[in-house]
Amino acid sequence: MERLETNYQLAQIQKKEETQKTLRMGERIKFLEKDLTFQKPLGKTKEMLWANIIDSVNDVWPSVQVIFEQIELVKVAIEAI
């Protein structure tokens, strides 16, 4: 009888371990599926593109400000004439 109880307890422990292993594998599969859908690479690509766009705008913005200043000066000159 003790042997039966011991075997039953071992079987329960093994079942619990297998269930946990299956759950971990399911989580791993979900993680890998996300990588396969290119969410991660596309996110990094978007970050790089926006960084480049922001850098370009920051590079050009001083020129745009100068153009607006020149437009204001031209308006003042036209009014003076």
C-alpha positions as CSV (number, residue, x, y, z in Angstrom):
1,M,0.0,0.0,0.0
2,E,2.8,2.4,0.9
3,R,4.4,1.7,-2.5
4,L,1.1,2.6,-4.2
5,E,0.9,5.9,-2.3
6,T,4.6,6.6,-3.1
7,N,4.1,6.0,-6.8
8,Y,0.9,8.1,-6.7
9,Q,2.8,11.0,-5.1
10,L,5.6,10.7,-7.6
11,A,3.1,10.7,-10.5
12,Q,1.5,13.8,-9.1
13,I,4.9,15.5,-8.8
14,Q,5.7,14.5,-12.4
15,K,2.3,15.7,-13.6
16,K,2.9,19.1,-11.9
17,E,6.4,19.4,-13.4
18,E,5.1,18.6,-16.9
19,T,2.3,21.1,-16.5
20,Q,4.7,23.8,-15.5
21,K,7.0,22.8,-18.4
22,T,4.1,23.0,-20.8
23,L,3.1,26.5,-19.5
24,R,6.7,27.8,-19.9
25,M,6.9,26.4,-23.4
26,G,3.6,28.1,-24.3
27,E,5.0,31.4,-23.0
28,R,8.1,30.9,-25.0
29,I,6.1,30.2,-28.2
30,K,4.1,33.4,-27.7
31,F,7.3,35.3,-27.3
32,L,8.8,33.8,-30.4
33,E,5.6,34.4,-32.4
34,K,5.9,38.1,-31.6
35,D,9.5,38.2,-32.9
36,L,8.3,36.4,-36.1
37,T,5.7,39.0,-36.8
38,F,8.5,41.6,-37.0
39,Q,7.0,43.8,-34.2
40,K,10.3,44.2,-32.6
41,P,12.3,45.0,-35.8
42,L,9.6,47.3,-37.1
43,G,9.6,49.2,-33.8
44,K,13.3,49.7,-33.9
45,T,13.1,50.8,-37.6
46,K,10.4,53.4,-36.6
47,E,12.5,54.7,-33.8
48,M,15.5,55.1,-36.2
49,L,13.4,56.9,-38.8
50,W,11.8,59.3,-36.3
51,A,15.3,60.0,-34.8
52,N,16.6,60.8,-38.3
53,I,13.5,63.0,-39.1
54,I,14.0,64.9,-35.9
55,D,17.7,65.4,-36.5
56,S,16.9,66.7,-40.0
57,V,14.3,69.1,-38.7
58,N,16.7,70.3,-36.1
59,D,19.4,70.9,-38.7
60,V,17.1,72.9,-41.0
61,W,15.2,74.8,-38.4
62,P,17.8,77.6,-38.0
63,S,17.6,78.3,-41.7
64,V,13.8,78.4,-41.5
65,Q,14.0,81.0,-38.7
66,V,16.4,83.1,-40.8
67,I,13.9,83.0,-43.7
68,F,11.1,84.2,-41.5
69,E,13.3,87.0,-40.1
70,Q,14.2,88.0,-43.7
71,I,10.5,88.1,-44.6
72,E,9.8,90.4,-41.7
73,L,12.7,92.7,-42.8
74,V,11.3,92.7,-46.4
75,K,7.9,93.7,-45.1
76,V,9.5,96.6,-43.1
77,A,11.5,97.7,-46.1
78,I,8.3,97.6,-48.3
79,E,6.5,99.7,-45.8
80,A,9.4,102.2,-45.6
81,I,9.3,102.6,-49.4
